[in-house]
Amino acid sequence: MKVEKRDWDPKHFGESLQEGLKFAQGKPAKVKVEDLRIRLTGAVIKDARQVLKVSQPQFARLMAVSPETVKKWEQGKNPIPAAVGYWAEGLKTHPAITKNLLFEMAGKYSVGH
C-alpha cells in the first residue's frame, strides 16, 4: 500500500515511530507487531546511516542494539527487524522529519547520538 502525500500525517507518523522505538527498547508500547512488507538489504541500513551521518556504533545506540548487530545487518548476516526497517524507510521517504524525530526520541530515552 502506497501512502499518498495528501494522506500522510506527520503527527501520526511521529507517534508510530515513538511507539516503535519503545517496543525495540523492550519498554511498554502500544504497537501491533507485523511483518515488514518490503525486502530490506544491508545497503538500506547503510543508506539510513548516511542520511543520519552516523557510524555503525552510533546507529546501534539509536536503534538500541549492539554495533555488531548493525554490522551483521549491513553484511546481510542477520535479518533486519521491521521496526528498524520502518525507520530506514522513513529516512528514505521523509528524511528531515524522520531524522529529527529519531534524534529527539533518542535524547528522551538517553540513547544518544
Buried (B, 14 or more C-beta within 10 A) or exposed (E): EEEEEEEEEEEEBBEBBBBBBBBBBEEEBEBEEEEBEEEBEBEBBBBBBEBBEBEBEBBBBBBBBEBEBBBBBBEEEBEBBBBBBBBBBBBEEBEEBBBEBBBEBBEEBEBEE
